[in-house]
Amino acid sequence: MTKEICFPDLILHHAFPCLLLLLLGISISASKVEDYQTYIIHMDHSHKPASFLTHESWHRSVLKSLSYPADDEEMLLYSYNHVIHGFSARLTALQLSEIEKSPAHLATYSESFGKLFTTHSPKFLGLKSKSGLWPAASYGEGIIIGIIDTGIWPESDSFKDNGMPPVPERWKGQCENGTAFSPSACNKKLIGARSFSKGLQAAGRNISSESDYDSARDFFGHGTHTSSTAAGNHVLGASQFGYARGTARGVAPRAHIAMYKVLWETDTIKSAASDVLAGMDQAIADGVDIMSLSLGFDQTPFFKDVIAIGSLSAIQKGAVAVCAAGNDGGLQTIHNGAPWITTVGADTLDRSFHATITLDNGMTFKGISYYPESIYIVDAPLYYGKGNVNKTICNMGALNPDEVAGKVVLCDNGTNDVYGQMMEVNRVGAYAAIFLTDMSDLDAEDYSIPSLT
C-alpha cells in the first residue's frame, strides 16, 4: 500500500518534530507531489453500461478513463461483487475526485491500518495537504529549523534541495569542515552544520574515533532522523524493507535545516551542558526560527536547567524552542517542562507489517514480519516437536542442524527472547521461522531469515 510516512527508525523520542509545523510562518504555497493511495470505491451497479459483460471490465474502464492513468493492472486491486459492488484501487487525489463526480459513485473508504501516531503524524494532527494550516503555512517555506542533536548524514535523500527556495538573506550560519564532512555537503536544504564538544572533552570524555566523527556528521542516526522528521524533503519510493512504500517527507518539507551536533559517542552517548548551551547560543546567533532539542538532563529547577535557560533566551530573541518530554521518569514527571517551551511527548510506533502463512489444509494466519516482502516461500516442510512436551525449543544451542536445516521451524518455548531464538534458527540453517510469543523484541534489521512472530 502506498502510504505517506515519516522516517520510521525508532530511536528515543521523535513525535515532537512533527509539531514544528504549528509554529511555522505563512508564506507562498509549496510544490505539489501527487501520491498514490489505496481507496475502496462503492459503486451503484445499476449504472453499469450494458456493453460491459462483467463488473470488473466496467471498473477497469473507469480507471482507464481517468487523467494520467497508470496500467489498470497496477491500479486495480480487487473488483468486488458480493460484500459491495465496487472496487479498490491505487489512486491520486485528482483521480479520486474524478471518480467521485460520477453519478455511479456511492461512497469512498480510505484504506485503514489502525491507529494513527508516529508514522502518520500529519494525518494524526489533522493536517490536510490541500487546505487548512499545512498549505497555508507553505509547508515551512522560509523557516529555519535548528536541530540540537547527534549530527546529520548530509547524503540522505531527505536533505536534497530539489525545489527548495533560496537561503534566507538573514541567515548567518555556516557549514564547518571536519572529519568526513565538507562544507560542500550543504545546500539550500541543509544550510548549516556545526559541532560542539569542548565541554565533553574537558570533562575527560574522549570522543570515540572508531565510531564517531569530529564534525557535524551523524554517528548514531538520531539527529538525521529528527531532522528528516521535522523538515525532510520529499523522497519518492521510500519503504521499510519493501513495506509501506510511498513518499517520505517531513512535516515542513520546505523549511531549511541547520544542525548543531552536541551529543557524542564516548563510552556511551553523551552531551555536556556547556556544549548544549553553546549549540543553542550559536543557533540563536545564526538566526534560526525554531530550535528543536530531543535531549534532556536530570530534572532540576528551571533556573538551573540549561535547556530551560537557553530556551527562554531564544524566545526573547524570536526563536521558538521545541523539546521532547523524555523517555523515563514516573507518573506525572516530565523533562523540558518549562512553560515557555513547547514540550511534546511520544509513543511507540503504531504500525505493524504482516506476512501470511498458508498451511497444507488451507488455513491461513498472519504474523508480524519485516523480512523483505518480495520473498515468497512455497512447499517448505514445517518442523515442530522434538522438544519439551512436544514443543520446539529454540534457545541458543538447542537445535540440531541435521534435523531443522532447510525447514520452517516453529519455535514454541514460551520465552520472549525472540532475538535469541532468531540467532539460533539462523545458526542451524533453518529456511524460515515462526515464533509463538506474546511480544516481540525484534527490529527490522534483526530479520536475517524469513520469519514472523
TORLO-310104 format. One record per residue (C-alpha): x, z, y. Coordinates in nm, 2 decimals, decimal comma. Layout:
<pts>
<X->X | Z->Z | Y->Y> .
...
</pts>
This chain:
<pts>
<X->0,00 | Z->0,00 | Y->0,00> .
<X->0,12 | Z->-0,07 | Y->0,35> .
<X->0,14 | Z->0,24 | Y->0,55> .
<X->0,27 | Z->0,34 | Y->0,89> .
<X->0,53 | Z->0,61 | Y->0,83> .
<X->0,78 | Z->0,83 | Y->1,00> .
<X->1,11 | Z->0,86 | Y->0,82> .
<X->1,05 | Z->1,09 | Y->0,52> .
<X->1,36 | Z->1,28 | Y->0,44> .
<X->1,26 | Z->1,64 | Y->0,41> .
<X->1,53 | Z->1,83 | Y->0,60> .
<X->1,43 | Z->2,16 | Y->0,76> .
<X->1,15 | Z->2,14 | Y->1,02> .
<X->1,06 | Z->1,80 | Y->1,15> .
<X->0,70 | Z->1,79 | Y->1,27> .
<X->0,80 | Z->1,87 | Y->1,63> .
<X->0,94 | Z->1,53 | Y->1,74> .
<X->0,61 | Z->1,38 | Y->1,68> .
<X->0,46 | Z->1,58 | Y->1,96> .
<X->0,70 | Z->1,45 | Y->2,21> .
<X->0,45 | Z->1,18 | Y->2,29> .
<X->0,23 | Z->1,43 | Y->2,46> .
<X->0,50 | Z->1,47 | Y->2,72> .
<X->0,57 | Z->1,11 | Y->2,79> .
<X->0,51 | Z->0,94 | Y->3,12> .
<X->0,28 | Z->0,65 | Y->3,18> .
<X->0,43 | Z->0,30 | Y->3,20> .
<X->0,36 | Z->-0,05 | Y->3,11> .
<X->0,24 | Z->-0,14 | Y->2,76> .
<X->0,48 | Z->-0,17 | Y->2,46> .
<X->0,55 | Z->-0,47 | Y->2,24> .
<X->0,29 | Z->-0,53 | Y->1,97> .
<X->0,36 | Z->-0,52 | Y->1,60> .
<X->0,09 | Z->-0,62 | Y->1,35> .
<X->0,09 | Z->-0,41 | Y->1,04> .
<X->-0,10 | Z->-0,48 | Y->0,72> .
<X->-0,31 | Z->-0,20 | Y->0,59> .
<X->-0,55 | Z->-0,18 | Y->0,30> .
<X->-0,92 | Z->-0,17 | Y->0,36> .
<X->-1,23 | Z->-0,17 | Y->0,14> .
<X->-1,49 | Z->-0,41 | Y->0,28> .
<X->-1,85 | Z->-0,37 | Y->0,18> .
<X->-2,04 | Z->-0,70 | Y->0,20> .
<X->-2,40 | Z->-0,80 | Y->0,18> .
<X->-2,41 | Z->-1,02 | Y->-0,13> .
<X->-2,73 | Z->-1,18 | Y->-0,01> .
<X->-2,52 | Z->-1,37 | Y->0,24> .
<X->-2,31 | Z->-1,53 | Y->-0,03> .
<X->-2,34 | Z->-1,91 | Y->0,01> .
<X->-2,49 | Z->-2,08 | Y->-0,30> .
<X->-2,19 | Z->-2,31 | Y->-0,31> .
<X->-1,97 | Z->-2,02 | Y->-0,44> .
<X->-2,02 | Z->-1,96 | Y->-0,81> .
<X->-1,87 | Z->-1,60 | Y->-0,80> .
<X->-1,84 | Z->-1,33 | Y->-0,55> .
<X->-1,46 | Z->-1,34 | Y->-0,59> .
<X->-1,45 | Z->-1,70 | Y->-0,49> .
<X->-1,65 | Z->-1,62 | Y->-0,18> .
<X->-1,43 | Z->-1,32 | Y->-0,10> .
<X->-1,12 | Z->-1,54 | Y->-0,13> .
<X->-1,28 | Z->-1,80 | Y->0,10> .
<X->-1,35 | Z->-1,53 | Y->0,36> .
<X->-0,98 | Z->-1,43 | Y->0,36> .
<X->-0,86 | Z->-1,78 | Y->0,38> .
<X->-1,08 | Z->-1,84 | Y->0,69> .
<X->-0,91 | Z->-1,56 | Y->0,89> .
<X->-0,65 | Z->-1,60 | Y->1,16> .
<X->-0,29 | Z->-1,62 | Y->1,03> .
<X->-0,39 | Z->-1,56 | Y->0,66> .
<X->-0,14 | Z->-1,48 | Y->0,40> .
<X->-0,18 | Z->-1,61 | Y->0,05> .
<X->-0,51 | Z->-1,48 | Y->-0,07> .
<X->-0,34 | Z->-1,38 | Y->-0,39> .
<X->-0,14 | Z->-1,14 | Y->-0,19> .
<X->-0,42 | Z->-1,02 | Y->0,04> .
<X->-0,69 | Z->-0,96 | Y->-0,21> .
<X->-0,65 | Z->-0,65 | Y->-0,43> .
<X->-0,99 | Z->-0,63 | Y->-0,60> .
<X->-1,32 | Z->-0,80 | Y->-0,59> .
<X->-1,60 | Z->-0,55 | Y->-0,66> .
<X->-1,92 | Z->-0,63 | Y->-0,83> .
<X->-2,06 | Z->-0,30 | Y->-0,95> .
<X->-1,95 | Z->0,00 | Y->-0,75> .
<X->-2,02 | Z->-0,20 | Y->-0,44> .
<X->-2,04 | Z->-0,57 | Y->-0,36> .
<X->-1,73 | Z->-0,63 | Y->-0,17> .
<X->-1,35 | Z->-0,64 | Y->-0,19> .
<X->-1,03 | Z->-0,46 | Y->-0,10> .
<X->-0,76 | Z->-0,64 | Y->0,08> .
<X->-0,45 | Z->-0,60 | Y->0,29> .
<X->-0,54 | Z->-0,70 | Y->0,65> .
<X->-0,41 | Z->-0,68 | Y->1,00> .
<X->-0,63 | Z->-0,52 | Y->1,26> .
<X->-0,71 | Z->-0,86 | Y->1,40> .
<X->-0,82 | Z->-0,99 | Y->1,06> .
<X->-1,03 | Z->-0,69 | Y->1,00> .
<X->-1,21 | Z->-0,73 | Y->1,33> .
<X->-1,29 | Z->-1,09 | Y->1,24> .
<X->-1,45 | Z->-0,98 | Y->0,91> .
<X->-1,64 | Z->-0,70 | Y->1,08> .
<X->-1,80 | Z->-0,96 | Y->1,32> .
<X->-1,95 | Z->-1,14 | Y->1,02> .
<X->-2,32 | Z->-1,09 | Y->0,96> .
<X->-2,23 | Z->-1,04 | Y->0,59> .
<X->-2,02 | Z->-0,73 | Y->0,67> .
<X->-2,18 | Z->-0,40 | Y->0,60> .
<X->-1,90 | Z->-0,13 | Y->0,62> .
<X->-1,53 | Z->-0,08 | Y->0,62> .
<X->-1,35 | Z->0,20 | Y->0,44> .
<X->-0,99 | Z->0,26 | Y->0,52> .
<X->-0,76 | Z->0,33 | Y->0,23> .
<X->-0,71 | Z->0,70 | Y->0,17> .
<X->-0,43 | Z->0,90 | Y->0,02> .
<X->-0,52 | Z->1,26 | Y->0,11> .
<X->-0,45 | Z->1,50 | Y->0,39> .
<X->-0,26 | Z->1,38 | Y->0,69> .
<X->0,05 | Z->1,57 | Y->0,80> .
<X->0,43 | Z->1,48 | Y->0,84> .
<X->0,44 | Z->1,11 | Y->0,73> .
<X->0,12 | Z->1,03 | Y->0,90> .
<X->0,19 | Z->1,21 | Y->1,23> .
<X->0,04 | Z->0,96 | Y->1,47> .
<X->-0,29 | Z->0,95 | Y->1,27> .
<X->-0,28 | Z->1,32 | Y->1,22> .
<X->-0,26 | Z->1,36 | Y->1,60> .
<X->-0,55 | Z->1,12 | Y->1,65> .
<X->-0,34 | Z->0,86 | Y->1,82> .
<X->-0,47 | Z->0,50 | Y->1,82> .
<X->-0,24 | Z->0,20 | Y->1,87> .
<X->-0,47 | Z->0,01 | Y->2,09> .
<X->-0,65 | Z->0,27 | Y->2,30> .
<X->-0,60 | Z->0,62 | Y->2,44> .
<X->-0,29 | Z->0,82 | Y->2,51> .
<X->-0,05 | Z->0,62 | Y->2,29> .
<X->-0,07 | Z->0,28 | Y->2,46> .
<X->-0,15 | Z->0,45 | Y->2,80> .
<X->0,19 | Z->0,62 | Y->2,77> .
<X->0,35 | Z->0,28 | Y->2,68> .
<X->0,49 | Z->0,44 | Y->2,37> .
<X->0,75 | Z->0,63 | Y->2,57> .
<X->0,89 | Z->0,34 | Y->2,78> .
<X->1,13 | Z->0,46 | Y->3,05> .
<X->1,16 | Z->0,81 | Y->2,89> .
<X->1,50 | Z->0,95 | Y->2,78> .
<X->1,49 | Z->1,20 | Y->2,50> .
<X->1,80 | Z->1,42 | Y->2,45> .
<X->1,83 | Z->1,54 | Y->2,09> .
<X->2,04 | Z->1,85 | Y->2,03> .
<X->2,13 | Z->1,83 | Y->1,66> .
<X->2,38 | Z->1,73 | Y->1,39> .
<X->2,47 | Z->1,39 | Y->1,54> .
<X->2,34 | Z->1,04 | Y->1,48> .
<X->2,41 | Z->0,74 | Y->1,25> .
<X->2,40 | Z->0,46 | Y->1,50> .
<X->2,39 | Z->0,18 | Y->1,24> .
<X->2,04 | Z->0,28 | Y->1,13> .
<X->1,78 | Z->0,01 | Y->1,20> .
<X->1,58 | Z->0,27 | Y->1,39> .
<X->1,84 | Z->0,26 | Y->1,67> .
<X->1,85 | Z->-0,11 | Y->1,72> .
<X->1,75 | Z->-0,21 | Y->2,07> .
<X->1,52 | Z->-0,51 | Y->1,99> .
<X->1,25 | Z->-0,53 | Y->2,25> .
<X->1,39 | Z->-0,23 | Y->2,44> .
<X->1,37 | Z->-0,22 | Y->2,82> .
<X->1,69 | Z->-0,17 | Y->3,03> .
<X->1,86 | Z->0,16 | Y->3,05> .
<X->1,71 | Z->0,36 | Y->3,34> .
<X->1,93 | Z->0,35 | Y->3,65> .
<X->1,91 | Z->0,73 | Y->3,68> .
<X->2,09 | Z->0,77 | Y->3,35> .
<X->2,44 | Z->0,93 | Y->3,40> .
<X->2,54 | Z->0,99 | Y->3,04> .
<X->2,79 | Z->0,81 | Y->2,82> .
<X->2,89 | Z->0,74 | Y->2,46> .
<X->3,21 | Z->0,92 | Y->2,37> .
<X->3,48 | Z->0,77 | Y->2,15> .
<X->3,56 | Z->0,97 | Y->1,84> .
<X->3,61 | Z->0,97 | Y->1,46> .
<X->3,41 | Z->0,68 | Y->1,31> .
<X->3,22 | Z->0,64 | Y->1,64> .
<X->3,29 | Z->0,38 | Y->1,91> .
<X->3,11 | Z->0,36 | Y->2,24> .
<X->3,02 | Z->0,00 | Y->2,14> .
<X->2,77 | Z->0,16 | Y->1,89> .
<X->2,54 | Z->0,25 | Y->2,18> .
<X->2,29 | Z->0,01 | Y->2,32> .
<X->1,96 | Z->0,01 | Y->2,51> .
<X->1,80 | Z->0,24 | Y->2,24> .
<X->2,09 | Z->0,48 | Y->2,18> .
<X->2,22 | Z->0,52 | Y->2,53> .
<X->2,43 | Z->0,84 | Y->2,50> .
<X->2,62 | Z->1,03 | Y->2,23> .
<X->2,84 | Z->1,33 | Y->2,29> .
<X->2,97 | Z->1,62 | Y->2,07> .
<X->3,04 | Z->1,99 | Y->2,14> .
<X->3,25 | Z->2,20 | Y->1,90> .
<X->3,48 | Z->2,41 | Y->2,11> .
<X->3,29 | Z->2,73 | Y->2,07> .
<X->3,27 | Z->2,69 | Y->1,69> .
<X->3,64 | Z->2,62 | Y->1,66> .
<X->3,73 | Z->2,90 | Y->1,90> .
<X->3,54 | Z->3,13 | Y->1,66> .
<X->3,78 | Z->3,02 | Y->1,38> .
<X->3,54 | Z->2,79 | Y->1,21> .
<X->3,73 | Z->2,48 | Y->1,12> .
<X->3,53 | Z->2,16 | Y->1,11> .
<X->3,55 | Z->2,00 | Y->0,76> .
<X->3,75 | Z->1,68 | Y->0,78> .
<X->3,63 | Z->1,57 | Y->0,44> .
<X->3,25 | Z->1,55 | Y->0,51> .
<X->3,21 | Z->1,58 | Y->0,89> .
<X->3,33 | Z->1,37 | Y->1,18> .
<X->3,50 | Z->1,48 | Y->1,50> .
<X->3,25 | Z->1,28 | Y->1,70> .
<X->2,88 | Z->1,23 | Y->1,75> .
<X->2,84 | Z->1,07 | Y->1,41> .
<X->2,59 | Z->1,25 | Y->1,18> .
<X->2,74 | Z->1,41 | Y->0,87> .
<X->2,41 | Z->1,56 | Y->0,73> .
<X->2,12 | Z->1,33 | Y->0,83> .
<X->1,92 | Z->1,59 | Y->1,02> .
<X->1,99 | Z->1,46 | Y->1,36> .
<X->1,94 | Z->1,10 | Y->1,25> .
<X->1,60 | Z->1,20 | Y->1,11> .
<X->1,48 | Z->1,39 | Y->1,41> .
<X->1,59 | Z->1,11 | Y->1,64> .
<X->1,42 | Z->0,84 | Y->1,45> .
<X->1,10 | Z->1,05 | Y->1,41> .
<X->1,09 | Z->1,11 | Y->1,78> .
<X->1,18 | Z->0,76 | Y->1,91> .
<X->1,29 | Z->0,53 | Y->1,63> .
<X->1,24 | Z->0,16 | Y->1,69> .
<X->1,02 | Z->-0,05 | Y->1,46> .
<X->1,17 | Z->-0,10 | Y->1,11> .
<X->0,98 | Z->-0,36 | Y->0,91> .
<X->0,96 | Z->-0,33 | Y->0,53> .
<X->1,07 | Z->0,04 | Y->0,52> .
<X->0,99 | Z->0,22 | Y->0,20> .
<X->1,08 | Z->0,52 | Y->-0,02> .
<X->1,23 | Z->0,36 | Y->-0,33> .
<X->0,96 | Z->0,08 | Y->-0,30> .
<X->0,67 | Z->0,32 | Y->-0,25> .
<X->0,47 | Z->0,34 | Y->0,07> .
<X->0,61 | Z->0,01 | Y->0,20> .
<X->0,53 | Z->-0,05 | Y->0,57> .
<X->0,66 | Z->-0,03 | Y->0,92> .
<X->0,85 | Z->0,28 | Y->1,01> .
<X->0,88 | Z->0,39 | Y->1,37> .
<X->0,90 | Z->0,70 | Y->1,58> .
<X->0,61 | Z->0,83 | Y->1,79> .
<X->0,78 | Z->0,70 | Y->2,11> .
<X->0,95 | Z->0,37 | Y->1,99> .
<X->1,01 | Z->0,25 | Y->2,34> .
<X->1,19 | Z->0,57 | Y->2,46> .
<X->1,57 | Z->0,59 | Y->2,49> .
<X->1,77 | Z->0,84 | Y->2,28> .
<X->2,08 | Z->1,04 | Y->2,37> .
<X->2,24 | Z->1,25 | Y->2,10> .
<X->2,42 | Z->1,58 | Y->2,17> .
<X->2,59 | Z->1,70 | Y->1,85> .
<X->2,62 | Z->2,08 | Y->1,83> .
<X->2,59 | Z->2,15 | Y->1,46> .
<X->2,89 | Z->2,10 | Y->1,23> .
<X->2,99 | Z->2,12 | Y->0,87> .
<X->3,22 | Z->2,42 | Y->0,82> .
<X->3,17 | Z->2,65 | Y->0,52> .
<X->2,81 | Z->2,59 | Y->0,59> .
<X->2,62 | Z->2,40 | Y->0,87> .
<X->2,68 | Z->2,60 | Y->1,18> .
<X->2,64 | Z->2,58 | Y->1,56> .
<X->2,78 | Z->2,81 | Y->1,82> .
<X->2,56 | Z->2,93 | Y->2,11> .
<X->2,82 | Z->2,82 | Y->2,35> .
<X->2,82 | Z->2,47 | Y->2,21> .
<X->2,44 | Z->2,46 | Y->2,21> .
<X->2,43 | Z->2,56 | Y->2,58> .
<X->2,70 | Z->2,31 | Y->2,66> .
<X->2,49 | Z->2,03 | Y->2,50> .
<X->2,18 | Z->2,14 | Y->2,68> .
<X->2,37 | Z->2,16 | Y->3,00> .
<X->2,51 | Z->1,81 | Y->2,96> .
<X->2,17 | Z->1,68 | Y->2,87> .
<X->2,03 | Z->1,80 | Y->3,20> .
<X->2,32 | Z->1,66 | Y->3,39> .
<X->2,28 | Z->1,33 | Y->3,22> .
<X->1,92 | Z->1,30 | Y->3,32> .
<X->1,71 | Z->1,34 | Y->3,01> .
<X->1,34 | Z->1,38 | Y->3,05> .
<X->1,28 | Z->1,56 | Y->2,72> .
<X->1,52 | Z->1,80 | Y->2,54> .
<X->1,45 | Z->1,83 | Y->2,17> .
<X->1,60 | Z->2,10 | Y->1,95> .
<X->1,54 | Z->2,15 | Y->1,58> .
<X->1,76 | Z->2,46 | Y->1,56> .
<X->1,74 | Z->2,83 | Y->1,64> .
<X->1,92 | Z->3,16 | Y->1,64> .
<X->1,83 | Z->3,51 | Y->1,53> .
<X->1,53 | Z->3,63 | Y->1,71> .
<X->1,62 | Z->3,82 | Y->2,03> .
<X->1,45 | Z->3,89 | Y->2,37> .
<X->1,41 | Z->3,58 | Y->2,58> .
<X->1,66 | Z->3,69 | Y->2,83> .
<X->1,93 | Z->3,69 | Y->2,55> .
<X->1,81 | Z->3,38 | Y->2,38> .
<X->2,04 | Z->3,09 | Y->2,47> .
<X->1,77 | Z->2,83 | Y->2,39> .
<X->1,51 | Z->3,01 | Y->2,60> .
<X->1,75 | Z->3,04 | Y->2,89> .
<X->1,87 | Z->2,68 | Y->2,87> .
<X->1,51 | Z->2,56 | Y->2,83> .
<X->1,40 | Z->2,75 | Y->3,14> .
<X->1,67 | Z->2,58 | Y->3,34> .
<X->1,57 | Z->2,24 | Y->3,20> .
<X->1,21 | Z->2,30 | Y->3,31> .
<X->1,32 | Z->2,39 | Y->3,66> .
<X->1,51 | Z->2,06 | Y->3,68> .
<X->1,23 | Z->1,85 | Y->3,55> .
<X->1,32 | Z->1,82 | Y->3,18> .
<X->1,07 | Z->1,95 | Y->2,91> .
<X->1,20 | Z->2,14 | Y->2,61> .
<X->1,05 | Z->2,09 | Y->2,27> .
<X->1,17 | Z->2,32 | Y->1,99> .
<X->1,10 | Z->2,39 | Y->1,62> .
<X->0,94 | Z->2,72 | Y->1,53> .
<X->1,18 | Z->2,78 | Y->1,24> .
<X->1,18 | Z->2,78 | Y->0,86> .
<X->1,19 | Z->3,16 | Y->0,79> .
<X->1,05 | Z->3,49 | Y->0,90> .
<X->0,75 | Z->3,69 | Y->0,81> .
<X->0,39 | Z->3,69 | Y->0,92> .
<X->0,34 | Z->3,64 | Y->1,29> .
<X->0,71 | Z->3,57 | Y->1,36> .
<X->0,84 | Z->3,26 | Y->1,53> .
<X->1,17 | Z->3,12 | Y->1,67> .
<X->1,18 | Z->2,95 | Y->2,01> .
<X->0,86 | Z->3,10 | Y->2,12> .
<X->0,92 | Z->3,13 | Y->2,49> .
<X->0,61 | Z->3,04 | Y->2,69> .
<X->0,79 | Z->2,76 | Y->2,88> .
<X->0,90 | Z->2,59 | Y->2,55> .
<X->0,67 | Z->2,35 | Y->2,36> .
<X->0,71 | Z->2,51 | Y->2,02> .
<X->0,59 | Z->2,32 | Y->1,71> .
<X->0,56 | Z->2,43 | Y->1,35> .
<X->0,58 | Z->2,22 | Y->1,04> .
<X->0,45 | Z->2,20 | Y->0,69> .
<X->0,56 | Z->2,03 | Y->0,37> .
<X->0,52 | Z->1,66 | Y->0,30> .
<X->0,16 | Z->1,58 | Y->0,22> .
<X->0,24 | Z->1,25 | Y->0,03> .
<X->0,30 | Z->1,21 | Y->-0,34> .
<X->0,39 | Z->0,89 | Y->-0,52> .
<X->0,25 | Z->0,83 | Y->-0,86> .
<X->0,33 | Z->0,64 | Y->-1,18> .
<X->0,08 | Z->0,58 | Y->-1,46> .
<X->0,13 | Z->0,63 | Y->-1,84> .
<X->-0,09 | Z->0,44 | Y->-2,09> .
<X->-0,09 | Z->0,57 | Y->-2,45> .
<X->-0,15 | Z->0,36 | Y->-2,76> .
<X->-0,51 | Z->0,49 | Y->-2,78> .
<X->-0,58 | Z->0,35 | Y->-2,43> .
<X->-0,58 | Z->0,68 | Y->-2,25> .
<X->-0,41 | Z->0,68 | Y->-1,91> .
<X->-0,29 | Z->0,95 | Y->-1,68> .
<X->-0,08 | Z->0,98 | Y->-1,36> .
<X->0,21 | Z->1,19 | Y->-1,25> .
<X->0,44 | Z->1,22 | Y->-0,96> .
<X->0,73 | Z->0,98 | Y->-0,97> .
<X->0,99 | Z->0,85 | Y->-0,72> .
<X->1,17 | Z->0,61 | Y->-0,96> .
<X->1,16 | Z->0,25 | Y->-0,82> .
<X->0,81 | Z->0,12 | Y->-0,86> .
<X->0,92 | Z->-0,22 | Y->-0,98> .
<X->1,03 | Z->-0,07 | Y->-1,31> .
<X->0,79 | Z->-0,11 | Y->-1,60> .
<X->0,83 | Z->0,04 | Y->-1,95> .
<X->0,64 | Z->-0,13 | Y->-2,24> .
<X->0,61 | Z->-0,02 | Y->-2,60> .
<X->0,85 | Z->0,27 | Y->-2,57> .
<X->0,84 | Z->0,53 | Y->-2,85> .
<X->0,74 | Z->0,88 | Y->-2,75> .
<X->0,94 | Z->1,18 | Y->-2,86> .
<X->0,76 | Z->1,51 | Y->-2,88> .
<X->0,82 | Z->1,80 | Y->-3,12> .
<X->1,13 | Z->1,93 | Y->-3,30> .
<X->1,13 | Z->2,23 | Y->-3,07> .
<X->1,00 | Z->2,58 | Y->-3,05> .
<X->0,63 | Z->2,59 | Y->-3,16> .
<X->0,62 | Z->2,21 | Y->-3,18> .
<X->0,75 | Z->2,17 | Y->-2,82> .
<X->1,04 | Z->1,97 | Y->-2,69> .
<X->1,29 | Z->2,20 | Y->-2,53> .
<X->1,48 | Z->2,01 | Y->-2,26> .
<X->1,71 | Z->2,28 | Y->-2,13> .
<X->2,07 | Z->2,18 | Y->-2,09> .
<X->2,24 | Z->2,12 | Y->-2,43> .
<X->1,91 | Z->2,14 | Y->-2,62> .
<X->1,85 | Z->1,78 | Y->-2,71> .
<X->2,02 | Z->1,57 | Y->-2,98> .
<X->2,12 | Z->1,22 | Y->-2,86> .
<X->2,07 | Z->1,08 | Y->-3,21> .
<X->1,70 | Z->1,19 | Y->-3,20> .
<X->1,60 | Z->1,10 | Y->-2,85> .
<X->1,82 | Z->0,81 | Y->-2,72> .
<X->1,61 | Z->0,52 | Y->-2,61> .
<X->1,28 | Z->0,72 | Y->-2,63> .
<X->1,04 | Z->0,86 | Y->-2,38> .
<X->1,09 | Z->1,24 | Y->-2,40> .
<X->0,80 | Z->1,47 | Y->-2,33> .
<X->0,95 | Z->1,80 | Y->-2,20> .
<X->0,72 | Z->2,09 | Y->-2,26> .
<X->0,92 | Z->2,41 | Y->-2,25> .
<X->0,73 | Z->2,59 | Y->-1,98> .
<X->1,00 | Z->2,63 | Y->-1,72> .
<X->1,01 | Z->2,50 | Y->-1,37> .
<X->1,38 | Z->2,39 | Y->-1,37> .
<X->1,28 | Z->2,02 | Y->-1,37> .
<X->1,61 | Z->1,92 | Y->-1,22> .
<X->1,80 | Z->2,08 | Y->-1,51> .
<X->1,57 | Z->1,90 | Y->-1,76> .
<X->1,63 | Z->1,57 | Y->-1,58> .
<X->2,00 | Z->1,62 | Y->-1,62> .
<X->1,96 | Z->1,69 | Y->-1,99> .
<X->1,74 | Z->1,39 | Y->-2,08> .
<X->1,98 | Z->1,17 | Y->-1,88> .
<X->2,28 | Z->1,32 | Y->-2,06> .
<X->2,14 | Z->1,23 | Y->-2,41> .
<X->2,04 | Z->0,87 | Y->-2,31> .
<X->1,67 | Z->0,91 | Y->-2,31> .
<X->1,49 | Z->0,60 | Y->-2,19> .
<X->1,24 | Z->0,79 | Y->-1,97> .
<X->1,09 | Z->1,14 | Y->-1,95> .
<X->0,76 | Z->1,32 | Y->-1,89> .
<X->0,79 | Z->1,68 | Y->-1,76> .
<X->0,49 | Z->1,91 | Y->-1,81> .
<X->0,52 | Z->2,17 | Y->-1,53> .
<X->0,31 | Z->2,33 | Y->-1,26> .
<X->0,56 | Z->2,25 | Y->-1,00> .
<X->0,84 | Z->2,00 | Y->-0,94> .
<X->1,17 | Z->2,07 | Y->-0,76> .
<X->1,28 | Z->1,71 | Y->-0,79> .
<X->1,37 | Z->1,50 | Y->-0,48> .
<X->1,36 | Z->1,12 | Y->-0,48> .
<X->1,73 | Z->1,09 | Y->-0,54> .
<X->1,71 | Z->1,31 | Y->-0,85> .
<X->1,52 | Z->1,04 | Y->-1,05> .
<X->1,81 | Z->0,90 | Y->-1,24> .
<X->1,59 | Z->0,75 | Y->-1,51> .
<X->1,21 | Z->0,66 | Y->-1,51> .
<X->1,03 | Z->0,99 | Y->-1,51> .
<X->0,72 | Z->1,17 | Y->-1,39> .
<X->0,60 | Z->1,52 | Y->-1,36> .
</pts>
